[in-house]
Amino acid sequence: MTRLRKQRALLKKRKREMTRRGLKYIKELDAAEERERKEGEERACAAATTPSTVGFREVDLSALDDAFVPDFSETWPASSSTF
């Protein structure tokens, strides 16, 4: 008997949802819910694949002029004996 009450409650709930959405058939409700489920999955997938560095630009370091790169050979110790 409890199972029948649960089924009846579920059908009443779905009927209210159909009325709220202006749908006439339960198949229309099923299709709308499936469409919403797929859209939600697509949004979640898109959010997961979006890089976390949104707003930052990628910089090509090869475009920098050598004048801005320090020459460490002049200041770097020639041997490890100075450590």
C-alpha positions in Angstrom: 0.0 0.0 0.0 2.9 2.4 0.8 4.2 1.9 -2.8 0.9 3.0 -4.3 0.9 6.1 -2.1 4.4 7.0 -3.2 3.4 6.5 -6.9 0.3 8.6 -6.4 2.3 11.4 -4.7 4.9 11.3 -7.6 2.1 11.6 -10.2 0.5 14.5 -8.4 3.9 16.2 -8.2 4.5 15.7 -11.9 1.0 16.9 -12.7 1.7 20.1 -10.8 5.0 20.5 -12.7 3.2 20.0 -16.0 0.7 22.6 -15.1 3.4 25.1 -14.0 5.2 24.6 -17.3 2.0 24.7 -19.4 2.5 21.2 -20.7 -0.3 18.9 -21.7 1.4 15.5 -21.9 3.8 13.7 -19.5 6.0 12.9 -22.5 6.5 16.6 -23.0 7.5 17.0 -19.3 10.0 14.0 -19.7 11.5 15.6 -22.8 11.8 19.0 -21.1 13.5 17.5 -18.0 15.9 15.5 -20.2 16.8 18.7 -22.2 17.4 20.5 -18.9 19.6 17.7 -17.6 21.7 17.6 -20.8 22.1 21.4 -20.7 23.2 21.2 -17.1 25.8 18.6 -18.0 27.1 20.6 -20.9 27.4 23.7 -18.6 29.3 21.6 -16.0 31.6 20.2 -18.7 32.2 23.6 -20.2 33.1 25.0 -16.7 35.4 22.1 -16.1 37.3 22.6 -19.3 37.6 26.4 -18.9 41.2 27.2 -17.9 41.6 28.5 -14.4 43.7 31.4 -15.7 40.9 33.2 -17.3 41.9 36.9 -17.6 45.6 36.2 -17.9 47.3 36.4 -21.3 49.9 34.0 -22.5 53.2 35.7 -23.2 55.7 34.6 -25.8 59.0 35.1 -24.1 61.0 34.5 -27.3 59.8 37.9 -28.4 61.7 39.6 -25.6 64.8 41.6 -26.6 68.1 40.1 -25.4 68.9 43.5 -23.9 66.5 42.7 -21.1 68.0 39.3 -20.3 70.9 39.6 -17.8 74.2 38.0 -18.7 75.0 35.8 -15.7 78.4 34.7 -17.1 79.9 38.0 -15.8 78.7 37.6 -12.2 78.5 33.8 -11.9 81.4 32.2 -10.1 83.8 30.4 -12.4 84.3 27.5 -10.1 82.5 25.9 -7.2 85.4 26.6 -4.8 83.9 30.0 -3.8 80.9 28.3 -2.2 
